[in-house]
Structures are given as C-alpha cells and as structure tokens.
C-alpha cells in the first residue's frame, strides 16, 4: 500500500512521527514534491479567499499526489497537555475535501494529547482497523513513530538543516531493512558549518512558513547569505517554558507558545542584533502573539521587522525591505548602538513601530 502525504502544514513539524509509524507497519509513504507555481495555483482554485496561505498550499499539495492508494490527512488536535493546535489543523480533513481527487480515498486519524496517551492509542487503532492492522501492531508502530519524532526534535541544534533532515527520513522510509533512528546519518550541510558572520538575526514564525522556501521567496537562504540566522526551532522546550512568564493568561496554542517563549529568549539575548517576524495574512494567532512580542522588543530596543506573506507577495518588495533592514541593523551595531531603534519618546504601550 502507498499512502500520499502532502508536503505542507503538519508536514513541517510532525512528519517524522507519521513516517516512523507507517514505516513500522510496512506501508510506503509518498510525499508530494516541493512547492512550485502550479501547486500554489491549484491550491488557490480549491480554497476560499479568506483561507490563510499555508492552507491554500496544503490544498495544492493534495492535488499534486498521484498514483497513491489513499491520501493521509490527520486531525492534529493537540500535541501536548493543556494546548491546542491552530484551528486550521482541527478543521482538516473536512475543510479540504474539495481538493482531494474523487478517485482517491482519504485516511485520517485524530491525535489529541489533551486526553492522554491511552486515548491517542485508541484513536490510532481506528486507523489501524482501516489498514487491516492489529492493536498490537499499532501500539508498536506508535512507539516507533514517537522514537523517530524524538530523534528529530533532539537533532534541531544550531547546525540543523530542515531539508537535509527530511530527505534523510524520506530515504529511510524507502528502505526494506529496518533502521533505528539512532543509526540515521547526522550529516551537516557545508552551508551551515561555517556560518559565523558579523550580524546575528533571529527569524521567528511558524515552521510551515519559515521552512517553506517557495512561499517565503527563499527568505531563509537570503538571510543566511548576510547573517548568522537563529530559529525558534533551535530553542529547547525547557527554555521556551521558562520565557513564558509575564502573561495574564497562558497561551493555549502550541505554535504560539513556541513562538512567544523562544522569541522572548532571543529578545533578551544581547548577542542578537535584530529580529524578523514572519507571518501570513489572516493568521489569527499571530495577530495577538506578534503584538505581545513587539512590546517586549521595544523595551529592549532591538531592531524589529514584520514580514507578512500571501499569494501576492512580490520578490522585489521583499528583497528591498530585507536589504534595508539589514543595512540599518549593521549601521546601528557599528556606529549607533546607543540609539534606541524606536526613538526616545516611544513608550512600551504604543502601537507604532
């Protein structure tokens, strides 16, 4: 059996778990190709205008899956206690059924860690019944998927490269001989081995935007050509939790917690010269978290820029803004480090950046 897995949205965080899960069951996983123009255009035709860009890309990747026995669209409700994923995750697969080719069935599974591991296993057994697998097989597949996911998260250090890690995992899933996660290769791209540069910039945003090279117009690589880039994925969960203080109410979105907690850590880091927040038009969680983080940035007088993406984003405008921001950060670091990035009279409660 060959299952199609779209290379969008939940792929960027949770693909290692599902790759290990299906690998143990002996099921081949076929991922859609990297995003290109046709995928984006196909996604736009199958979604409403109010839908955010990542969901539009997911619709395009669903249509790009060919010659598969089924398409897998999990409902990732919650991945840790006391949190939820973005509502867009909760609406899958119903919100995207129109993008699924009529001749291809859809497989789904509910993952809700708010209800504990026992409930997660119970829901996975429902998927197992559709695949003709026993409860014991599903349990062992769950443990292997969890092991793959843990290995993936533990590898996300400073020299971690997302694309290389995904290629490694996809390669392993095509092997007939069983391979344990600890035996995966840990090769590091030469582009990241010698990344010591004068400027240190932090790129903050959802993984499915930061690592989506086509949609963000290769922003990450453009930044790495001029500066040493830090990502929120480099921050350990313990550090994220430690920097969530000061809020009147806990953040109950998983990505929002990671963005705000890791963002606070970078804001307080004196070695970070500037921060870029990457968001997409119409993102409800970012509309709140971005403003909370902006208030922190102003208090620490760090250069800060917000880049908002949608399907109409032009390359020329992005490059111009990026070059101007980097020039100003470099100038401030060399000559004007004593000057606030926002002016003397701007208070911490102002909405003006």
N, C-alpha and C positions, 0 to 999 in steps of 0.2 A: 504494500500500500504506500502511496505517495501523498503526503499532505502538504498543501501550499500554505506558506507563512508570509504574510505581507511585510515588507521591509519599511515599516512606518510605525509611529506612535509607540505601542508597547514593545516593539522590537528592540528599541534602544536601551531598555532597562531590564527586560525580563526574558529575552530570547535565550540566554544560557540555560535557564531553568527548563524551558519547554524543549530545547534541543536535547538536553540530557534525559528528560522524561521520555520523549519519543525514541531516542537512541536506545534506551534500555528495552523498550518494547519491540524493537526491530522494525520500526516504521521510518521510512525515508522522509526527510523534511526538505522541501524545495522552497527557497526564498525567492521573492521577486527581485528583479535587477535593481541596481541603484537608481535613484530618481533621475529622470530626464524629462525633457519638454513634453513628450507625448503622455507620459504618466500624469503630469500635472494637469494637462488639458483634459484628459479623460476623467480625472477626479473632479474637475470643475463642472463638468456636464452632469454628474450624478449627485451633486450636493447643492444645498441651498446657498444663497449669497451670505446668509448670516453665520454659516459654519466657519469655524476657525481653519487656518491654513493646514495644520497637521492632520485634521480630519479629512480635508479635501485630498491631501496626499495619500492618506490611507485608502480612500475610495479609488484612487488611481492605481495604487499597487495591487488592490484586489483584482482589478480588471487585467493587470499585467501577468497574473498567474495562469499559465496554460498547461495543459496536459497533466493535470493533477486529479486525484480521485476525490478530494474534498479540500475545502479552504477552512483553515482554523482561525476562528475569531473569539478569543476568550473574553469573558467579562471579569475584568480585574477590579473588584470592588474595593478591597483593602489589602495592603501588603504588610501591615504591622498593626499592633494594638492601638486603639483609640485614634485611628486615622482613616481617611478615605482617599481614594484616588480621585482625580479630576472627574466631574460628572460626565465628561465625554467618554471616559473609559466605561462608566456604568451603562451607558446607552448602547454600547456595542453588544451584539451584532445587529439589533433591530434597526438602528439608525442608518445602517449601510447596506441593508438587504437589496436595495435597488441597484447597487454597484456589482453585486455578485452575478456572474453569468448564470442564466437559468438552468443550464445543464449540469452545473457543479453544485453538489450539496454543501451545506455549512455545518461544521462541527464546532461546538462551543463548550466551555467549562466555566463554572463560577469559582473564583478564588476570593475568599473573604476571611482574612485572618482575624478580624474582629470577633469572630465566633469560635476561634481556636483551631488547632491542627486537626482535631477529630472531625470537625465539620468540613474542613478543606478536603480531607481524605474521602469523606462520604460523597462530596460533590464530584471528586475526581473518579470515583467508582462508577458514577452515572456515565461519564465519558468512556470509561473502560468497557462498560456493557455495550456501547455502540461500536467499540473497536473489537469486541469479542475477546476481551482480556479479563482474567480473574481478579478478584480483590487483592490476592497476594501479589500478583504481578504489578498491579497499580501501586501498591504500597512500596515495593522495591523501586519502581520507576520514580515515584515521588522522592524517595531518599536520594537517588542518583541525581535527579534534577536539582534538588536542594544543594547537593555537593558541588555540582557544576556552577550554580549561581554564587555560592560562597567563594569558590575559587576565582570567579570573575570579579567579584567585588574586592577581594583581597589583593588583586593584581593592579588595582587602579591607583598606582602611585604617580610620581611626577613624570616618569618616562613612559607611562601607559599610553598606548595608541589604540583608540577605539576600533578603527578599521582593521588593523592587524589582528586584534583580538577576535573580532567577528569572523574574519577569514579563517583563523585557526580553529574556531569552534565549528564552523560550517565544514571545514575539511575533515575534522574528526567524525562528524555525523555521517560522512560518506564511507567510512572505513568499516569493513566487515569484522575486523578483530577489535575486541573491546579494549578501550583505552581509558585509564583513570585520569581525572583532572590533574593530579599531581605530576603526571607524565606529559602534560601538554608542554609544547615548547614555549619558552619565555623570551623570544627574540624581541629586541628593541630596535625601532626604526632609527637609522642613522640621522634622520632629520631631527630627532629629539635627544640624541646622545650629547650633542654639542650645542645646547640651546641657551648658553649663558650670554645674555645681552644686557645692555645698559638699562633698558626700560623693563619694568615688570608690570604687566597688565593682567587684570582678572576679568574673565568673560563669564558672566552669570546668566543663567537661563535654563529652560527645560532641555533635557538631553536630546529630545527629538527635534529641537531647533538648533542647538549648538553643534550637534554631530551631523545634521542634515546639510551636506555641502551644497547641493543644488539649490535648495530653498533659501539658504542664507548667503548665496553667492560666494561661497568658499571663504567666508569671513574668518574662520579659524586659521586657515593657512595664510591668509593675508596678514593677520596679526603676528603669526609666528615668524614672518619674514623680517619684522621690525622689533619684536619684543619677546621676552620670555612670558609665556601665557600660563596662567593658573586657572583651573576649572573647579567648579564646586564638587565634581566627582573625585577630586584629589583629597577632599576633606573626609576624615573618618567620622562615623556616626556619633561617636562619643563627643567629638569637638562640635558637631552640629547641635547636639542636645545642650551642650554647655553654653552656647551662644544664643539660646532662645529666650533668655531672661528679659524682663522689662516689658513684656506684653501683658495687657489686661486680661486677655483670653488666649488659650492655647490655639495654635494653628492645627486644624484637623485635616488638612490636605497634605499628602505625603511629599509631593514635589515642592509645595510652598514651604514646608518645614525645612527641607534641604536647602532651598534657595536662600531663605532668610537666615538660617543658622550659619551656613557656610559663608554667606555674604557678610554677615556681621564679623566673622573671623577675619576676612580679608580687609574689611574696613578698618579694623583695629590694628592690622599688621603694618608697621611703619615702613616695611620694605616694598609695599605695593604702591606704585606710582599713580595708577588710575584704574577705574572700574567702568566696564561697559555692561549694561543690562540689555540682553537680547530678548525681545518678546514678540508676540504676534498680535495682529489687530483683532480685537474682540475677545481676548483672553480675560475671563472674569477673575481668576485667582491672581494673575499678575497685576491687574488694576489696583489691587489692595497691597500686595506684597511689595511691588515696585515703589509705592509711595512710602511705606514703612521703612524700606531700606534707604530711600533717598534722604529721609530725615536723619538717619544715622550718618550717612555720608557727609551731609552738610556740617554736622557737629565736628567731624574730624577733618573738614576742609580738604577732602580728596577730589580731584577731577573725576567727573561722572558724566556718562552719556547713555541715553536710552535709544536703542535702535528697534524700530517696530517694523515687522515684516508682514507682507501679504503677497498675493499672487501678482501684484502690480509693481512690486519693488524693482527699481532700476539699478543696474550696476554702477552707472556713472555717479549717481547721487550717493550711493553707499561708499564708494571709494573716496569721493571728495570729503565726506563727513569723517571718515576714518583717518585720512591723512591729516586733516585739520586738527582732529583731536590729538593724535599722536605728536604732531608738531607742538601744540600748546603744552602737552604734558612734559615733553622734553625741555621746552623753554623754561617752564616753571621749575623743573627739577634743577636745571643748570644755573639759572640766573635769579629766579624769583620765588624760591622756596618759602620765603617768609610771608608771601602774599596769599590771602585766602582765595580759593578758587571761585568763591561766590560773592566777594565783596564784604567790607566791614559791617555794613548796616543790615545785612540779610539775616533775619532771625531763623531759628530752627523750625518754626511753625509756618514759615512762608511756603506757598505753593510754587513760587517762582524759582526756577533753576538758572 
